[in-house]
Amino acid sequence: MHIPDAYLSPSTEIVAYAVMVPLWAVGIRKTTRELSTRQAPLLSIGAAFCFAIQMFNIPAIGGTSAHALGATLLAILVGPWAALMGMTLTLVIQALLFGDGGILSLGANCWDMGFVAPFAGYGIYRLLAGSQEHHRRRTIAAAIGAYVGTVVASLSAGVLLGIQPAIAHDAVGHALYCPFGLNVAVPAMVISHLLIAGPAESVITMSALAYLWVSFPEFRRADSRPKVDSGIRLIRKFGWILILTPIGLLAGADAWGEWDLPKLAQKIGYSPQGMANSHEIVHPVLLDYGFGGLTGTTWQVLGYLVSAVVGCCLVAAFARVVIRGARVVPLTELPLGAPTEKMPEWLTQKNPARTADVGHESQWLRKTIEKMRKTVEKAIASEEIARSNGFLQSINPLAKAIGFLCLLIASGIARSVWPVTAFVGLVIVLAALSRVPLKAFCSRVVETVLFFGLIVAVPLSLRSVTSGPSEFRILGVDVSSTGLHSSEMILLRLCAGISLAMVWTLTTKWNELLQSLRAIGVPQMFLAAATLTYRYLFVVVEALAEMVEARTSRQVVPNGKNQGRTYAGRGTAILFAKSQAFTEEVHQAMVARSFDRIRRTRINSNWKAIDSIAVCLGVACLAIAVLSGVSRAI
């Protein structure tokens, strides 16, 4: 339905712009006046969603393709005038960056897809839905409205294209611009949308609204107040749509009325003079949603993904700029009246409980702070494992430190896969004997290895200058056996090192761990910093969470993200400033009482046979790793 440049005569384009300019002016005024600041993120995400679904081309009749619009869906969510502005931004980005639709024909495209489609679809929706709040009836009404809006917009586009041979032709009778009359253009446009694009529009609109009204109940009413974190949750779901956009490449055909001049001349037998004399106004950066000059399926898919991400981000960003002056929803004032003997109902109701985990109703900032608090709680709670009666808990901390450090060094310098794999197996056995929860332990190790390993290990497996010739291909990338072996060793070393460190720290009390490190010569400054971090981090995070919760619970209107971040930032600064002042006061008090320095403490000297065996085992593993590396080098 995107009309390219040179398909419409200049007179038609001027008339289309003359009609749209006042409509744009009214749309901007009504959008900034009627759209609240709480609905502004919804318009940005909705406009980006319209951009994304228009990239899903569907095969149509006659070897052409069609696509849904999303205009009625956007109109139902934010209103028809706001939908007009969102669709206009979408069409502008498509024309400027991707060459989808023309610059001169932008007024006509905005009339068809930005005005006719949302207003017609929204009108049918309001007519059928009525004033009832029945969920199923409103969903069906939205589907019918989306279908009608798409078909009416295609009819409008067919009329604009079909009148061109009558108003612009040469002396011979050849059309100067679009060569197809009303008898061809109208059926071609309407039938493909009546049978293909219209049903797709209905399904998309009905499915999207059903999901939004169930997952986001605040979107059911036009005067709704979406939660602060609704936009973040929508963006997470929207990412899956962007990933699936390359499916639109499967259509493999141009939409009707969007051919370039050589293809059009091949269809009709001549080149329209007006189209031949036209000049390209802009040079799209990503022409046809791809990288110009690069062919192949891989480049097409990559270009489509990049175009989808860039286009949606730009549409969403410009939509926020346009509606920056959206009105702020005022507080609801309580009606004043004569005093009554009965206590108001709102005064007798209990305040809703503010729990740590409120699911979808929680805000982004609060959830972040709660996750920080839970993470620190898990770190502190690991002391319970260290105090249990396990195998490693019974070993002397100094012997344990020497053994684990030797194993860490051995896993780092091992040249073969088998020793490192043996270290990983040994760690799992020790964790099971030491009563460490294996499920949580293994999940933490795997998550950490995947996070750090894939960043380093995967690039090494790719073909490089020093890796030699490629031996096979994986997902279209040249790979050598040397690179794969290097990646395998990196992942195994990470797995062994992380698991060894975690078992060591989980099975050793914090003070004994610091004392053992001090006994083997770790600098005192490092240990003092670790001690203070351990003692203060949980207190600071806990106090910060309580401060933010107290501030927000005493606020009538839910705070926005910026206000919440201000609370958290100021609270963090205050807490750290007070912690520093308190630490200095304690230090001065200790000095005043003849405190000289932190004396070197001695750990428990109760050395058993199992402690000597642990030290010997660690030293033996380190010696084997060193000797194996030397032998391979020779």
C-alpha positions as CSV (number, residue, x, y, z in Angstrom):
1,M,0.0,0.0,0.0
2,H,3.1,2.2,0.1
3,I,2.8,4.5,-3.0
4,P,6.3,5.2,-4.4
5,D,7.4,8.5,-5.9
6,A,6.4,9.2,-9.5
7,Y,3.3,7.0,-9.3
8,L,1.2,10.1,-8.6
9,S,1.0,13.3,-10.6
10,P,2.3,16.5,-9.0
11,S,-1.3,17.9,-8.7
12,T,-2.4,14.8,-6.8
13,E,0.6,15.0,-4.4
14,I,-0.1,18.8,-3.8
15,V,-3.7,18.1,-3.0
16,A,-2.8,15.3,-0.7
17,Y,-0.3,17.5,1.2
18,A,-2.9,20.3,1.3
19,V,-5.4,17.9,3.0
20,M,-2.9,16.4,5.4
21,V,-1.2,19.6,6.7
22,P,-4.3,20.7,8.7
23,L,-4.9,17.2,9.8
24,W,-1.4,17.0,11.1
25,A,-1.8,20.3,13.0
26,V,-5.0,19.1,14.6
27,G,-3.4,15.7,15.4
28,I,-0.4,17.4,17.2
29,R,-2.7,19.7,19.2
30,K,-5.1,16.9,20.2
31,T,-2.3,14.4,21.0
32,T,-0.5,16.8,23.3
33,R,-3.7,17.9,24.9
34,E,-5.5,14.5,25.3
35,L,-2.7,12.0,25.6
36,S,-1.4,11.8,29.2
37,T,2.2,11.4,30.2
38,R,1.4,7.9,31.3
39,Q,0.1,6.9,27.9
40,A,3.0,8.5,26.0
41,P,5.3,5.4,26.2
42,L,2.4,3.3,24.8
43,L,2.3,5.5,21.7
44,S,6.1,5.1,21.2
45,I,6.0,1.4,21.5
46,G,2.7,1.2,19.4
47,A,4.2,3.2,16.5
48,A,7.3,0.9,16.6
49,F,5.0,-2.1,16.6
50,C,3.3,-0.8,13.4
51,F,6.7,-0.4,11.8
52,A,7.6,-3.9,12.7
53,I,4.5,-5.7,11.5
54,Q,4.6,-3.8,8.2
55,M,7.8,-5.7,7.5
56,F,5.9,-9.1,7.6
57,N,5.1,-9.4,3.9
58,I,2.4,-12.0,3.0
59,P,2.1,-13.6,-0.5
60,A,-1.0,-12.2,-2.2
61,I,-2.9,-12.9,-5.4
62,G,-1.2,-12.5,-8.8
63,G,2.4,-13.0,-7.5
64,T,2.3,-9.9,-5.3
65,S,2.5,-9.4,-1.6
66,A,0.7,-7.4,1.1
67,H,1.1,-6.6,4.8
68,A,-0.8,-5.5,7.8
69,L,-0.8,-1.9,9.1
70,G,-1.5,-1.9,12.8
71,A,-3.3,1.4,12.5
72,T,-6.6,0.3,14.1
73,L,-4.8,-1.4,17.0
74,L,-2.9,1.9,17.7
75,A,-6.1,3.9,17.5
76,I,-7.8,1.7,20.0
77,L,-4.9,2.0,22.5
78,V,-4.1,5.7,22.3
79,G,-6.9,7.3,20.2
80,P,-7.3,8.0,16.4
81,W,-5.5,11.3,16.4
82,A,-2.5,10.0,18.3
83,A,-2.5,7.0,15.9
84,L,-2.4,9.4,13.0
85,M,0.8,10.9,14.4
86,G,2.3,7.5,15.1
87,M,1.6,6.2,11.6
88,T,3.0,9.4,10.1
89,L,6.3,9.0,11.9
90,T,6.4,5.4,10.8
91,L,5.8,6.3,7.1
92,V,8.4,9.1,7.3
93,I,11.1,6.8,8.6
94,Q,10.2,4.1,6.0
95,A,10.5,6.6,3.2
96,L,13.7,8.4,4.3
97,L,15.8,5.5,5.4
98,F,14.5,2.4,3.6
99,G,12.9,3.7,0.4
100,D,9.5,2.2,1.3
101,G,7.1,4.7,-0.1
102,G,8.0,8.1,-1.6
103,I,8.8,11.5,-0.2
104,L,6.6,13.4,-2.6
105,S,3.8,10.8,-2.2
106,L,4.1,10.9,1.6
107,G,0.9,13.0,1.9
108,A,-1.1,10.4,0.0
109,N,0.4,7.5,2.0
110,C,-0.4,9.3,5.3
111,W,-3.9,9.9,4.0
112,D,-4.5,6.2,3.3
113,M,-2.6,4.5,6.1
114,G,-2.4,7.3,8.7
115,F,-5.9,8.8,8.5
116,V,-8.4,6.6,6.7
117,A,-7.3,3.3,8.2
118,P,-7.2,4.3,11.9
119,F,-10.3,6.5,11.8
120,A,-12.4,4.0,9.8
121,G,-11.3,1.1,12.0
122,Y,-11.7,3.0,15.2
123,G,-15.2,4.2,14.2
124,I,-16.3,0.6,13.5
125,Y,-14.8,-0.5,16.7
126,R,-16.7,2.1,18.8
127,L,-19.9,1.4,16.9
128,L,-19.8,-2.3,17.6
129,A,-18.2,-2.3,21.1
130,G,-20.6,0.3,22.5
131,S,-20.2,1.4,26.1
132,Q,-20.0,-2.0,27.6
133,E,-16.9,-3.4,29.2
134,H,-17.5,-6.9,27.9
135,H,-14.0,-8.2,27.0
136,R,-15.1,-10.7,24.2
137,R,-17.4,-8.2,22.5
138,R,-14.7,-5.5,22.4
139,T,-12.1,-8.0,21.0
140,I,-14.5,-9.0,18.2
141,A,-15.3,-5.4,17.5
142,A,-11.6,-4.6,17.3
143,A,-11.1,-7.4,14.8
144,I,-13.9,-6.2,12.5
145,G,-12.8,-2.6,12.8
146,A,-9.2,-3.5,11.8
147,Y,-10.5,-5.5,8.8
148,V,-12.7,-2.7,7.6
149,G,-10.0,0.0,8.2
150,T,-7.5,-1.9,6.1
151,V,-9.9,-2.6,3.2
152,V,-11.1,1.0,3.1
153,A,-7.5,2.3,3.1
154,S,-6.7,0.0,0.2
155,L,-9.7,1.3,-1.6
156,S,-8.5,4.9,-1.1
157,A,-5.0,4.0,-2.4
158,G,-6.6,2.2,-5.4
159,V,-8.6,5.3,-6.3
160,L,-5.6,7.6,-6.0
161,L,-3.6,5.3,-8.4
162,G,-6.5,4.6,-10.7
163,I,-7.3,8.3,-11.5
164,Q,-3.8,9.0,-12.7
165,P,-4.2,7.9,-16.4
166,A,-7.3,10.1,-16.7
167,I,-5.6,13.3,-15.3
168,A,-2.0,12.9,-16.6
169,H,-1.4,11.4,-20.1
170,D,0.4,12.4,-23.3
171,A,-1.0,13.1,-26.7
172,V,-0.9,9.4,-27.7
173,G,-2.9,8.4,-24.6
174,H,0.0,6.9,-22.6
175,A,-0.1,7.5,-18.9
176,L,2.6,9.8,-17.5
177,Y,2.5,8.2,-14.1
178,C,0.6,5.2,-12.9
179,P,-0.6,3.5,-16.0
180,F,-3.5,1.5,-14.5
181,G,-7.0,2.9,-14.5
182,L,-9.7,2.5,-11.9
183,N,-10.9,-0.8,-13.4
184,V,-7.5,-2.4,-12.7
185,A,-6.1,-0.4,-9.7
186,V,-9.1,-0.6,-7.4
187,P,-9.7,-4.4,-7.8
188,A,-6.0,-5.2,-7.5
189,M,-5.6,-3.2,-4.3
190,V,-8.9,-4.1,-2.7
191,I,-9.0,-7.9,-3.4
192,S,-5.5,-8.5,-2.0
193,H,-6.4,-6.7,1.2
194,L,-9.9,-8.1,1.3
195,L,-8.6,-11.7,1.2
196,I,-5.1,-11.5,2.6
197,A,-4.0,-8.4,4.4
198,G,-7.4,-7.7,6.0
199,P,-7.7,-11.1,7.8
200,A,-4.1,-10.8,8.9
201,E,-4.8,-7.4,10.3
202,S,-7.8,-8.7,12.2
203,V,-5.9,-11.6,13.7
204,I,-3.0,-9.4,14.7
205,T,-5.2,-6.7,16.3
206,M,-7.4,-9.3,18.1
207,S,-4.4,-11.2,19.4
208,A,-2.5,-8.1,20.5
209,L,-5.5,-6.6,22.3
210,A,-6.4,-9.9,24.0
211,Y,-2.8,-10.2,25.3
212,L,-2.6,-6.6,26.4
213,W,-6.0,-6.6,28.2
214,V,-5.1,-9.8,30.1
215,S,-1.5,-9.0,30.9
216,F,-1.9,-5.3,31.2
217,P,-5.4,-4.6,32.6
218,E,-4.7,-0.9,32.8
219,F,-4.9,-0.7,29.0
220,R,-8.6,-1.7,28.9
221,R,-9.8,1.9,29.2
222,A,-9.0,4.9,27.1
223,D,-8.4,7.0,30.2
224,S,-6.2,4.3,31.8
225,R,-3.1,5.0,33.8
226,P,-0.5,2.4,32.8
227,K,2.0,1.3,35.4
228,V,5.5,2.8,35.4
229,D,7.1,-0.4,34.3
230,S,4.5,-1.3,31.6
231,G,6.8,0.1,28.9
232,I,9.7,-2.0,30.0
233,R,7.7,-5.1,30.0
234,L,6.2,-4.4,26.6
235,I,9.7,-3.8,25.2
236,R,10.8,-7.2,26.4
237,K,7.9,-8.9,24.5
238,F,8.5,-6.6,21.5
239,G,12.0,-8.0,21.1
240,W,10.6,-11.3,19.9
241,I,8.7,-9.6,17.1
242,L,11.9,-8.0,15.9
243,I,13.7,-11.3,15.9
244,L,10.9,-12.8,13.7
245,T,10.8,-10.0,11.1
246,P,13.0,-11.9,8.5
247,I,9.9,-14.1,8.0
248,G,8.7,-11.3,5.7
249,L,11.4,-12.2,3.2
250,L,9.6,-15.4,2.5
251,A,7.0,-13.6,0.4
252,G,9.7,-12.9,-2.3
253,A,7.5,-10.5,-4.4
254,D,6.8,-6.8,-4.6
255,A,3.5,-5.4,-3.5
256,W,1.1,-4.3,-6.3
257,G,1.9,-0.8,-7.5
258,E,5.4,-0.7,-6.0
259,W,7.5,-1.8,-9.0
260,D,10.5,0.1,-10.2
261,L,10.5,1.6,-13.7
262,P,12.1,-1.4,-15.6
263,K,9.7,-3.9,-14.1
264,L,6.7,-1.6,-14.8
265,A,7.8,-1.1,-18.4
266,Q,8.1,-4.9,-18.8
267,K,4.5,-5.3,-17.6
268,I,2.9,-2.6,-19.8
269,G,5.2,-2.4,-22.8
270,Y,6.4,1.2,-22.4
271,S,7.9,3.6,-19.8
272,P,5.6,6.3,-18.5
273,Q,7.3,9.6,-19.4
274,G,6.6,11.3,-16.0
275,M,8.2,8.4,-14.1
276,A,11.2,8.3,-16.5
277,N,11.8,12.1,-15.9
278,S,11.6,11.8,-12.2
279,H,14.7,12.1,-10.0
280,E,15.5,10.4,-6.7
281,I,15.0,12.9,-3.9
282,V,16.8,11.0,-1.2
283,H,19.2,8.1,-1.1
284,P,18.0,5.6,1.5
285,V,20.6,4.3,3.8
286,L,19.2,0.7,3.9
287,L,17.4,0.5,0.6
288,D,14.6,-2.2,0.7
289,Y,15.5,-3.0,4.3
290,G,18.9,-4.4,3.3
291,F,22.6,-3.7,2.6
292,G,23.0,-2.4,-0.9
293,G,25.5,-4.4,-3.0
294,L,25.6,-7.3,-0.6
295,T,23.7,-10.4,-1.8
296,G,23.0,-13.8,-0.3
297,T,20.5,-15.1,2.2
298,T,22.7,-14.3,5.2
299,W,23.1,-10.6,4.3
300,Q,19.4,-10.3,3.5
301,V,18.4,-11.7,6.9
302,L,21.0,-9.6,8.7
303,G,19.9,-6.4,6.8
304,Y,16.3,-7.1,7.6
305,L,17.1,-7.5,11.3
306,V,19.2,-4.3,11.4
307,S,16.5,-2.4,9.6
308,A,13.9,-3.6,12.0
309,V,15.9,-2.6,15.0
310,V,17.0,0.8,13.6
311,G,13.6,1.7,12.3
312,C,11.7,0.8,15.4
313,C,14.1,2.6,17.7
314,L,13.9,5.8,15.5
315,V,10.1,5.7,15.3
316,A,9.8,5.2,19.1
317,A,12.3,8.0,19.8
318,F,10.7,10.5,17.5
319,A,7.3,9.7,18.9
320,R,8.5,10.6,22.3
321,V,9.9,13.9,21.0
322,V,6.6,14.8,19.3
323,I,4.5,14.1,22.5
324,R,7.0,15.6,24.9
325,G,4.5,18.2,25.9
326,A,1.8,15.7,26.8
327,R,-0.4,16.7,29.7
328,V,0.2,15.5,33.2
329,V,-2.7,13.6,34.7
330,P,-4.0,15.8,37.7
331,L,-4.8,14.4,41.0
332,T,-8.4,13.6,41.6
333,E,-9.8,16.1,44.0
334,L,-12.2,15.0,46.8
335,P,-15.7,16.6,46.5
336,L,-16.5,19.1,49.2
337,G,-19.9,18.8,50.8
338,A,-21.7,19.0,54.1
339,P,-20.3,17.0,57.0
340,T,-21.9,13.6,57.6
341,E,-22.0,11.4,60.6
342,K,-20.9,8.3,58.6
343,M,-17.2,7.8,58.1
344,P,-16.1,7.8,54.4
345,E,-15.6,4.4,52.9
346,W,-12.1,5.1,51.6
347,L,-11.0,5.9,55.2
348,T,-12.0,2.5,56.5
349,Q,-10.3,0.5,53.8
350,K,-6.9,-1.0,54.6
351,N,-3.9,0.0,52.6
352,P,-2.7,-2.7,50.2
353,A,0.2,-4.8,51.6
354,R,3.6,-3.8,50.1
355,T,5.4,-7.0,49.7
356,A,8.9,-7.6,48.4
357,D,7.7,-9.5,45.3
358,V,4.7,-8.0,43.7
359,G,5.1,-9.5,40.2
360,H,3.9,-7.4,37.3
361,E,2.6,-4.6,39.6
362,S,6.1,-3.7,40.8
363,Q,8.2,-1.0,39.4
364,W,11.5,-1.4,37.7
365,L,13.5,0.5,40.3
366,R,11.9,-1.4,43.2
367,K,12.5,-4.8,41.6
368,T,16.1,-3.9,40.9
369,I,16.7,-3.0,44.6
370,E,14.9,-6.1,45.7
371,K,17.1,-8.2,43.4
372,M,20.2,-6.6,44.9
373,R,19.0,-7.3,48.4
374,K,18.2,-10.9,47.6
375,T,21.6,-11.3,46.0
376,V,23.4,-10.0,49.0
377,E,21.2,-12.1,51.3
378,K,22.3,-15.2,49.3
379,A,25.9,-14.3,49.8
380,I,25.5,-13.8,53.5
381,A,23.4,-16.9,53.8
382,S,26.2,-19.0,52.4
383,E,27.6,-18.9,56.0
384,E,25.0,-21.5,56.9
385,I,26.7,-24.0,54.4
386,A,30.1,-23.2,55.9
387,R,28.8,-24.0,59.4
388,S,27.3,-27.3,58.4
389,N,29.0,-30.7,59.1
390,G,30.4,-31.5,55.7
391,F,33.6,-32.9,54.4
392,L,35.4,-29.7,53.4
393,Q,34.1,-27.9,56.5
394,S,36.2,-30.2,58.7
395,I,39.5,-29.4,56.9
396,N,41.8,-26.8,58.4
397,P,41.2,-23.4,56.6
398,L,44.9,-22.9,55.9
399,A,45.2,-26.4,54.4
400,K,42.1,-25.8,52.4
401,A,43.4,-22.5,51.1
402,I,46.7,-24.1,50.0
403,G,45.0,-27.0,48.3
404,F,42.4,-25.0,46.4
405,L,45.0,-22.4,45.3
406,C,47.1,-25.2,43.9
407,L,44.1,-26.6,42.1
408,L,43.2,-23.2,40.7
409,I,46.7,-22.7,39.3
410,A,46.8,-26.3,37.9
411,S,43.5,-25.8,36.1
412,G,44.8,-22.6,34.6
413,I,48.1,-24.0,33.2
414,A,46.9,-27.5,32.2
415,R,47.3,-28.1,28.4
416,S,45.1,-31.1,28.0
417,V,41.3,-31.5,28.3
418,W,41.4,-34.5,30.6
419,P,43.0,-33.0,33.7
420,V,40.7,-30.0,33.6
421,T,37.7,-32.3,33.2
422,A,38.9,-34.4,36.1
423,F,39.1,-31.2,38.3
424,V,35.5,-30.4,37.4
425,G,34.4,-33.9,38.4
426,L,36.4,-33.7,41.6
427,V,34.7,-30.4,42.5
428,I,31.3,-31.9,42.0
429,V,32.1,-34.8,44.3
430,L,33.5,-32.5,47.0
431,A,30.4,-30.3,46.8
432,A,28.1,-33.3,47.3
433,L,30.2,-34.5,50.2
434,S,30.2,-31.0,51.7
435,R,26.4,-30.6,51.6
436,V,26.4,-27.9,49.0
437,P,23.0,-27.7,47.1
438,L,24.1,-29.2,43.8
439,K,21.2,-27.8,41.7
440,A,21.8,-24.2,42.7
441,F,25.6,-24.6,42.6
442,C,25.6,-26.1,39.1
443,S,23.2,-23.4,37.8
444,R,25.3,-20.6,39.1
445,V,28.5,-22.2,37.6
446,V,26.8,-22.7,34.2
447,E,25.4,-19.2,34.0
448,T,28.7,-17.6,34.9
449,V,30.6,-19.8,32.4
450,L,28.2,-19.0,29.6
451,F,28.2,-15.3,30.3
452,F,32.0,-14.9,30.3
453,G,32.9,-17.9,28.1
454,L,30.8,-17.1,25.1
455,I,32.3,-13.6,24.9
456,V,35.8,-15.0,24.7
457,A,35.6,-18.6,23.6
458,V,33.2,-18.2,20.6
459,P,35.3,-15.6,18.7
460,L,38.4,-17.8,19.1
461,S,36.7,-20.7,17.3
462,L,36.2,-18.5,14.2
463,R,38.7,-18.5,11.4
464,S,41.5,-16.0,11.8
465,V,44.8,-15.2,10.2
466,T,46.8,-17.3,12.7
467,S,44.4,-20.2,13.0
468,G,45.2,-21.7,9.7
469,P,42.9,-22.8,7.0
470,S,39.3,-23.6,7.8
471,E,38.3,-27.2,8.0
472,F,34.5,-26.9,8.1
473,R,31.7,-24.4,8.4
474,I,29.1,-23.8,11.2
475,L,26.2,-21.5,10.4
476,G,28.0,-20.1,7.4
477,V,31.2,-19.3,9.3
478,D,34.6,-20.8,8.7
479,V,35.9,-22.7,11.7
480,S,39.2,-24.4,12.3
481,S,40.0,-27.3,14.7
482,T,42.6,-25.2,16.5
483,G,40.0,-22.5,17.3
484,L,37.5,-25.1,18.5
485,H,40.2,-26.7,20.8
486,S,41.1,-23.2,22.2
487,S,37.4,-22.5,22.9
488,E,37.0,-25.9,24.5
489,M,40.0,-25.3,26.8
490,I,38.8,-21.8,27.8
491,L,35.3,-23.0,28.7
492,L,36.7,-26.0,30.7
493,R,39.2,-23.8,32.6
494,L,36.5,-21.3,33.4
495,C,34.2,-24.1,34.6
496,A,36.9,-25.6,36.8
497,G,38.2,-22.2,38.2
498,I,34.7,-20.9,39.0
499,S,33.5,-24.1,40.6
500,L,36.7,-24.4,42.6
501,A,36.4,-20.9,43.9
502,M,32.7,-21.3,44.7
503,V,33.2,-24.5,46.6
504,W,36.1,-23.0,48.5
505,T,34.1,-19.9,49.6
506,L,30.9,-21.8,50.3
507,T,32.5,-24.3,52.7
508,T,34.7,-21.8,54.6
509,K,33.6,-19.3,57.2
510,W,34.3,-15.7,56.1
511,N,36.6,-14.8,59.0
512,E,38.5,-18.1,58.6
513,L,38.9,-17.5,54.9
514,L,40.4,-14.1,55.5
515,Q,42.7,-15.4,58.2
516,S,44.0,-18.2,55.9
517,L,44.6,-15.7,53.1
518,R,46.4,-13.5,55.5
519,A,48.5,-16.4,56.7
520,I,49.8,-17.2,53.2
521,G,50.8,-13.6,52.5
522,V,47.8,-11.8,50.9
523,P,48.3,-8.0,51.4
524,Q,46.5,-6.7,54.5
525,M,44.9,-3.8,52.5
526,F,43.1,-6.2,50.3
527,L,41.7,-8.2,53.2
528,A,40.6,-5.1,55.1
529,A,38.7,-3.8,52.0
530,A,37.1,-7.2,51.6
531,T,36.1,-7.3,55.3
532,L,34.5,-3.8,55.2
533,T,32.7,-4.7,52.0
534,Y,31.3,-7.8,53.5
535,R,30.1,-6.0,56.6
536,Y,28.6,-2.9,55.0
537,L,27.2,-4.0,51.7
538,F,24.2,-5.9,53.0
539,V,23.4,-3.1,55.6
540,V,23.6,-0.4,52.9
541,V,21.4,-2.3,50.4
542,E,18.8,-3.2,53.0
543,A,18.6,0.4,54.3
544,L,18.4,1.7,50.8
545,A,15.5,-0.6,49.9
546,E,13.6,0.5,53.1
547,M,14.3,4.2,52.4
548,V,12.9,4.0,48.8
549,E,9.9,1.9,49.9
550,A,9.2,4.4,52.7
551,R,9.3,7.4,50.3
552,T,7.1,5.8,47.7
553,S,4.5,4.5,50.2
554,R,4.0,8.0,51.5
555,Q,3.3,9.4,48.1
556,V,-0.2,9.8,46.8
557,V,0.7,9.4,43.1
558,P,2.9,6.5,42.0
559,N,6.4,7.9,41.4
560,G,8.0,7.9,37.9
561,K,11.3,6.3,37.0
562,N,13.2,9.5,37.2
563,Q,11.8,10.3,40.6
564,G,12.5,6.8,41.9
565,R,16.1,7.0,40.6
566,T,16.5,10.3,42.4
567,Y,15.3,8.7,45.7
568,A,17.7,5.8,45.2
569,G,20.6,8.0,44.2
570,R,20.2,10.4,47.1
571,G,19.7,7.6,49.5
572,T,22.8,5.8,48.4
573,A,24.9,9.0,48.7
574,I,23.6,9.7,52.2
575,L,24.2,6.1,53.3
576,F,27.7,6.0,52.0
577,A,28.5,9.4,53.5
578,K,27.2,8.3,56.9
579,S,29.1,5.0,56.7
580,Q,32.4,6.8,55.9
581,A,31.8,9.3,58.8
582,F,30.9,6.4,61.2
583,T,34.0,4.5,60.1
584,E,36.3,7.5,60.8
585,E,34.7,8.1,64.2
586,V,35.2,4.5,65.2
587,H,38.8,4.6,64.0
588,Q,39.5,7.7,65.9
589,A,37.9,6.2,69.1
590,M,40.1,3.1,68.7
591,V,43.3,5.2,68.2
592,A,42.3,7.3,71.3
593,R,42.2,4.0,73.3
594,S,45.8,3.1,72.3
595,F,44.8,1.0,69.2
596,D,47.9,0.7,67.1
597,R,47.2,-1.6,64.1
598,I,45.4,-4.7,63.1
599,R,47.4,-7.5,64.5
600,R,48.1,-10.6,62.6
601,T,45.7,-13.3,63.9
602,R,46.5,-16.9,64.0
603,I,44.1,-19.5,62.8
604,N,43.3,-22.7,64.5
605,S,46.5,-24.8,64.6
606,N,44.7,-28.1,65.1
607,W,46.3,-29.9,62.1
608,K,45.0,-33.3,61.3
609,A,46.1,-36.0,58.8
610,I,43.3,-35.1,56.4
611,D,44.7,-31.6,56.3
612,S,48.1,-32.9,55.2
613,I,46.5,-35.1,52.6
614,A,44.5,-32.1,51.2
615,V,47.7,-30.0,50.9
616,C,49.6,-32.9,49.3
617,L,46.8,-33.5,46.8
618,G,46.7,-29.9,45.7
619,V,50.5,-29.7,45.3
620,A,50.5,-33.0,43.4
621,C,47.9,-31.8,41.0
622,L,49.9,-28.6,40.4
623,A,53.1,-30.6,39.8
624,I,51.4,-32.9,37.3
625,A,50.0,-29.9,35.4
626,V,53.4,-28.2,35.3
627,L,55.2,-31.4,34.2
628,S,52.6,-32.1,31.5
629,G,53.0,-28.6,30.1
630,V,56.8,-29.0,30.0
631,S,56.6,-32.3,28.3
632,R,54.2,-31.0,25.6
633,A,56.5,-28.0,25.0
634,I,59.5,-30.4,24.5
